[in-house]
């Protein structure tokens, strides 16, 4: 199947950049910023003290148009308490030049990798200017091939050989269909990564960034693609499969079997009891049938549906409701670990409670005098991953806007480089909740 860059899973958040008031029109130069530090949370890029972009891992900024001048540029790490400055440098930016600032890690420290090139003039052309950055710290030198579909690297000439933090210099390629293949250096038969077929647009400036963190499958890599018109996508290995785990959240249902494509004799997840979460299991990278039955009883079909999980993704599928009316809710997981903080999210899967407030506070804190850590988590919603310093806390859930806990306060210990998830379900008694802790929480 051919994948167009404009229709793939969009992962990069592009913000609107503005020029300083009174600047020349049009501005002379351009800046792009890319977050390639897998152990870091949100990184903030500032021109002087003006925030130009907040970027998560594998996110890139839009193009910042700037006048020819000398600027003080800063990088801050966003922390639970605000932000810490980790880089500050002065650069003279020239007219007709595009600057790429890549934020990466070196021994746990955020560093800035700088590249520049003449601003491309490809608008209206059938060619595009392409370049590639090697930003996967756990991968050594590699050969890269950018060829028409199904071309064997053994019969082609490598686009380039590069190591970590190096670039294949910009060059023109005709628009059309391509595959990008990465192999061991000097060994085209040792394929490390190969994208599906994609369409290179005409008349654009396209950057490929090889990054780590494909999450699932045998490939340790993915490729982030960014174009001059703001389209941004992520390409995974064509052989890579996604993965799914199951949380049994139906209090009145017995153990359940979860079956893919009618394989009732070998369920994807077998006899999972209430309150448990399974391990991750690989699923097809295309649409598949999902069936849920009472354990060992394929004659009773509680859920029949179809699912598609994009390659490279991990998903938690929660089974909710009552027997005879079970339903499923899927949540995308992100198990990336940060160098300096813990990551925690809360999934509100309650039916009767409605929206809740979440408090993650020091033990013994009187919550009646403080604001919620996370306010108003609607039923069926996730807080997303929030960062916390390592330490001892209490987790308290209340109704929205209230200060009376709907479940007993739970002491939790958060560790650096750990990931935690909490699911909120309705409790046995009306108006109460039961909390289920998984991922890096101790059993």
FENZI-V766603 format. One line per field, one symbol per residue. ss: DSSP state (H for helix, E for strand, - for the rest). phi: phi as a letter, one per 20 degrees, with the letter a starting at -180 (. if undefined). A space follows every 10 residues. Layout:
ss: ???
phi: ???
//
This chain:
ss: --EEHHH--- ---------- --------EE EEEEE----- --EEEEE--E EEEEE----E ---EEE--EE EEEEEEEEE- -EEEEEEEEE EEE---EEEE EEEEEE--EE EEEEEEEE-- ------EEEE EEEE------ -EEEEEE--- --HHH----E EE----EEEE EEEE-EEEEE EEEE--EEEE EEEEE--EEE ----EEEEEE EE-------- EEEEEEE--- -EEEE-E--- --EEEEEE-- -----EEEEE ---HHH--EE EE----E--- EE-----EEE EEEE------ EEEEEEE--- ---EEEEEEE ------EEEE EEE------- -EEEEEEE-- -----EEEEE E-----HHH- ---EEEE--- -E---EEE-- EEEEEEEEE- ----E----E EEEE----EE EEEEEE---- --EEEEEEE- ---
phi: .edegfdffe deedeeecef fnffcefecb ccccecdfed efdddcdlde fdadcegmdc efeeecffad cedccdefdf dqbcfdbbbd ceddfmcddd ddecdcmndf ddedccafff cdgneeecec bcdecdfedf fceccccfgm ffgfdceffa dbdgmeceff becffqebcd cdcffmcfee eeabfffcde femcddddce ceofmcneee cbcedcdfen fbbcddgfee dfbcccdedd feefgcddcd lmeffcgfcd lfegnddeff cfcgedgcec cccggmcffd efccbcccdf gnddcddedc ndgnbfbccd cfecefdefc ceccccdedf defmfcdddd cfgnfeffdc effcemefgn ddfmfdebff qecddcdcff mdcegebggd fccddgmdcc ccdddfffeg ndccdcdbme ffg
//
